[in-house]
């Protein structure tokens, strides 16, 4: 085997990783350019430089391509860093979340999938249970770390706290369409810290 085998090594599903990434990026790009209805398997294949049959071998539909692209993007960009300080962790994470949802191609994918889910109960269940639930787990990380440090009460209702922290961001993105500036997310954190923070 030559050196090219590394770049084209298949994963456990037998996919070429390079081609897989090209397909996911093409799906992101096309949705941002054309909207949900404008994305087709044919268009993704042409943009990615792969055969249409290749995509159908890996994903049953364009929704499956978009879901995988969105899930990978969330894991890459929205895993909270550990700065050792709750305020810094939350301010950084909420600002990143707001920017991701409002200004990035993956954010456009999320908005499109959420809109489509209003007419597709099966997609709504998949989006909520198989994809957004993983982000919910990542969102909990700063709070769990702070509880372990003693900076938050051990009996904190973490899910209710998350609703107060990230709920207003999703509300603006999906309902009102209002901007989500850094001042807005910082104010959410300040209100939360005022209620709950116990610095050592």
Helices and strands as residue ranges (DSSP letters): H 4-7, H 17-34, G 36-38, H 41-48, H 52-58, H 62-77, H 86-103, H 105-117, H 121-125, I 126-132, H 133-149, H 158-171, I 172-176, H 182-196
